[in-house]
Amino acid sequence: MKRQYLSSGLMKLEKMLFLLRYTISSRFSRDFMRIYRESLHRVNHPEDYHIDMPLHTRCARIAVESFKLQKGDAIPDIYQPGKMWNQILQSVVTYTRWNKEKDDSILIDALSRFYRTDLIIGHSGDAYIWDIQKGELDFRLQVYMILQRYQEFTHGSLHFDPQKVTTTDVGQNISVPYGTQYLTFKIIRHAYYLNRMKEFSLIGEEGTIIGELGTGAGELAILAKKLFPTVRYLCFDLPETLMVAMYNVLMSLPDAKVGLYSDFRERCRITREDLLQYDLILLPNWCIEWVDDDALDVCVNIGSLSEMDPSIIANYIRQIERICRNAFYTVNRNIEITEFGERDVPVSEFPFSQNVTRVHGMYDRASDMFHMRYGMDYACNYWEYVFRIT
């Protein structure tokens, strides 16, 4: 508790200093005002986003057909969404319309601009377009914060070219143009985590097989392939979320070899050799049971495991220990917080076996510095951990 109060006090002090820097910079920096105007134009003029319509149609149809195939199969109870995610998914009007009308064009159209539709709810930390449009968020401050965080990040020791840290226009993403790059809080945060994984030797020079539980809109997977091309990446998530990630991956990496649910559905098995045949594979969450023992080098979960029901957490921990031969990298809350009427499970209560050893644990500044929107005094209270699996 003392650490929490100390963190909150430091954050408030940083807010004061930050706003002072912002006031000075925004008043005198011509470059900043130009970038801000370009960013605001992107918010207000989605028609200016370039979209390759033939590619969009092909990728969207693949994503929707895979989603329908997954939803048509029997999903084991332990892999059904928990109470919190049930509430989130039930609030997505796009899925409600599709379920009622059974018109695939509803999903295909929403995917073309998913950052501006309710498909992004719960999928990405950048889903704040509505607050900007309603004037409830100081967008100029948001732009400055993104640029400031990127500069702070690139002043550190990096294991890749910082100019490769960029998001794409896929889904009409709300991003800040910076030279040839497009920056968001989320992409900087993901770059930070990938750099940390490299520092912990979790990503090798000759390639690493990474499995991510809770891939969201696929941004971490896409950036990992751009920064570390030899990496092989396996994504797991709920079918509704995976559809968005699949579309994003296919559109962002059109030359990549991507494995789909239909490629493994008949034999219900995924070997290490299979994983080496693809750049990325995207599968619904229950397919984690199909993966061979020790098939992956590293497993990753960012910010979602502690939000799940205890029984679901326990099952995923068992699966991670079984399929992963090296380490589990995770950033999750380590304090008790209640959201959506449900209690988050602290990492300290995760039911690891005796085969798992914690080798690193510290308060994660990336969640506070890169993830927040609404005030510098907000502390996410996430911790970064590395667990070795033997």
N, C-alpha and C positions, 0 to 999 in steps of 0.2 A: 504494500500500500504506500509506503514511504517513497519507493521508486516511482510509483505512478504520480504522486503529487509533485515530485521533483521534475519528472518529465513534463507535466503540465505547466509548471512554472517556467521551465526553460523554453517551452514552445511559445508562451505568451511574450517572453522577452524577445524571442526571435521574431515574433510577429511585429513588434514595434520597430525593430531594426529593419526588418524586411520592407515594411510600408514606407519607412524613411528613404531607403534605397530606391524603392519603386517611384516615389514622388519625384525625387531628383532625376532619375533616369527618364521617366516618361515625359518630363517637362523639357528636357534638353536633348534627348536622343532622337535625331531624325530617322535613323535606321529603325529604331523601335516603333515609331509611329507608322512607318511604311509597312512593317511586318504586321502590326496590329490591324491596319486597314485591309491588308490582303487577307488576313485571317477572318475578319468580320465579313468580307465579301464572300468568302467560302461558306460561311454560315448562312448568309442571306440569299445566296445564288447557287443552289444545288444544281441548277441546269447547266452550270459551267463545268461540272465534273465530267471528265472523259470516261466513257464506258464503251468497251468493245462489245457490241450487241451480240454478234455471233458467239463470242466466247462466253458472255454472260448467259445466254440461253442454254448453251451446252452444259456449263458448270452448274447452273441452277437446277436443270433437269436431273443431272446426276445426283445432286445433293437431296432433292426432293424425293426421287425414287428410292434412294438408300434409306431416307427417313421413313418412308412408307413401309419398306420391307422390314425395318426394325420394329416399327409399331405394330406390324401384323403378326410378329412372333410372340410367343409366350415369354414374359419377362419374370424371372424369379423374384419372389417377394423381397429378398434382401437387397435387390438392385432397383426397387421402386423408389421414386423420390420421397424424401422424408417430409415431415409436416411443413417445414419452412419452404422447401422447393415446390411442394404442392400448391401452396398459396401463391408463389411467384408465377408458376406456369398457368394457374387458373386465371391470373390477371392479364395474360397476354391475349388481347382481343383477336389478333391475327390468327392464332391457333383455334380460337373459338369459332371464328368465321369459317375457317377451312374445315373443321370437324362437322359443321352444320351443312355447308354447301358442297363439300368435296370437290372444290374447284382448285386445281393445282396452280392456276395462274395467280391466285391470292398469295401463295407462298413465293412463287417465282418473282412477282413484282416487289414484294416486301424485301426479298433478298438483295435486289438491286440497290436498295438504299437502307440496309438493315440498321446502320447507325442512327437513322432518323425515324425508325419505327419501333414498335414495342418488342420486336424480336431481340433487341439488344438488352432488354431488362434482365438484370442478373447475369449477363454474359460478359460485361466489360465495365471497367472503371471509368470509361469515357462517355457514359450515357447521360449527358447533362444538357443536351441540345434544347430541351424544353425550357429549362431554367434560364438559358441565355435568351431564347426568343421571348420569354415573358418578362425579361428585364429583372429577374430575381438574382442574377449573378453578375458581378462586375467582370465582364469579359476581358477588358483591358488588363485588369489585374491577373486574370488567368493566363493570358498570353505572356505577360512578363514573368510570371512564376515558372511557366514551362521553359522559357529561354534561360532563366536564372538556374533552374535545376539542371538543364543540359550543360551549361557552362561549369557548374560545380562538379558534375559527374565526369566531364572530360578532363578536368584538371588533375584527376587521380591517375593511378597506374592502370592502364588498359591493356587487354590482351587481344584487341582487334582495332581496326580502323574505325574511329568514332563517326566518320561520315557515312558508314554503312548502317548506322542506327537511324532508321527511318521507317515510318509506316507507309501504307499505300492508300490510294483513293478508293479502294474497294468498299462498297457499301456507303459511299459518300461520307467518309470518315471526317470528323471535326478535328482538324489538325492545324498546326502552325507552320507555315512555310518558312524555312530557314536555309537560304542558299538552294541547294538541290535536294534538301531533306524536308521531310514532313514530320513534325514532332508532336507527341501527346505525352501527358503524364504517364500513361500506361506503357508506351514504348520505351521511355527512359527507365522506368522501373524494371521492365523486363531485361533491358540491356545491363542494368546494375546486377540483377540476379545471375545472368549468364556469365558476367565477368567474375562474380563471386564463385560460381561453380568452377570456373577455370582456375581461380586462385587456390581452391581446395583440391585441385587435380581430379575433379569429377568429369571433366571433358578432356579427352586425350587428343594428341596431334593426329593420330591415324584413324580417328573416328570413335564414337561412343554410341551405344544404343541406349537411348533415353526413353523412359515411359512416363508420361504425364497424366496424372489423375486429376480430372477437372480442367479440361483444356480451354474452356470458355469459348471465345470467338476465334481462337487459334493464333493469337498474336505472338505468344512466346515460341510456339513451334515454328512459325514463319521466320521470326527473327533468328532463331537458333540455326536454321538452315542457311540463312544469309551470312551470318557471322562465322559459322563453323560448317562449311559445306559437306564435310565427310561424316557429320553426325547422322545417325538414323533415328527417327523419331516416331514414337507410338503414342497416340492420343486416345484417352478414354473419357467419355462423358455421357450424360443423358441424351437420348435421341434428339430432343428438341434443340438442345444446345449444340450437339454435334452437327446438325444440319447447317447451322450458321458457320461453324468452324470449317466444315468441309467446303462450303462455297468460298469462304475467305481464302483457304489454302489453295484450292484449284485456280482461283482467279489471280492470286498473288504470285504463285509459282507454277505457271502454265507448263513449264518444261519438266517439272518434277514427276517422278514415278510414284503415284499415290495408290496405296492399297485400301480397299473398301470392304464393308461388311460382306458383300456378296462374294468376295474372293476367298473367304474363310468359313462361310456359313455352313457349307455341306460337311466339312470334316471336323469342324469345332476344335481345331488345334493350330497353334502358332509356334513354330520353332525359331531358334536363333537364326538358322539359315534363311527362313522366310523373311525375317526382319532385315537381313542384309540385302535382300533383293529389291527393297523399296527405299525411297527417300523418306517418305512418311506413310504411316498407316493410321486411319481414323476408324475407331470401333466404338460401339455402345458399351456402357460400363460393365455389363455382365460378361463380356468377352475376356475380361481379365482372367477368368478361370480357364480360358483356352490356352493361355501362354505357358510354355514349358518352364519347368523349374530352372532357375539361374539363367534365363534367356536374356535378361536385361542387365546392363551395367549400373544404371542409376535410375531411380524413381524420383519424381518431383511432384509436389503439391503446393500450390500457392493460394493460401487464404480461404480454402473451402472445407478442408477436412474437419476442422474444429466446429463447423456449423452443422455437421451431420448428426443424426441420432447415434447414441453410443453403440448400439448393435451394428449399425452400418460401418462406423469407424472401426470396430473390432474386426469385422470381416475384411475390410480393405487392408488393415495392418497385416493380417495373416497372409493375404495375397501378395502384398509388397514384399514381405520377408521371404516368401516362397519363390517369386519370379526374379528377384533382384540379387545379383551376386556381389555388389560392391557397397552402395550407399543409398540412403534416402535423404534428399535435400528438401526441406520444407520451411515455409514461412506461415505460421498460424498464431492465433491468439494463445497466450498462456495465462490469461486471467478469466474469471467467470463473468460473462456478459450475457444478458438476455435480449434476444432479437426475435421479432415475429412471435413472441410468446414462448420461445424455446431457449433453453440454456446452452450457450456455446460450451464445448468441452475443452478445457485447457490442455495444451500439449503434454503437460506433466501427468495427465491422466490417461494418455494413450496407452493401450494395453500391449506394449512391446514384449517380446519373449526375451529370454536370457541370451539369445543369439545376437541381440542388438546392443550396441554401445554408443552412447552419446559422446561425440568427439568435439562438438562445437555448439555453443548456444549463447546468443547475445540479443539485446533489444534491436529490432530491425528499424533503422531510420528510414529506409526506402519507403515503407508503408506510409509513414507520416509525411515525408518530404515530397514524394512523388505521386502519392495516391489521392491526397485530399483535395477538396474543392472549396469548402465553405468557410475556412478560417484557420489561421495558423495555430490557434490554441487547441485544435482537435488532435487528440492522440489516439491512434488506431490500436496501440498496445499489441502489436504483432512481434513475434520473436523469430529469429532465424536459427535453424538447427541443421546440423549434419549428424546423421546416425549411420554408423558402420554396421554392416550386416555380415555375419560370418556363418 
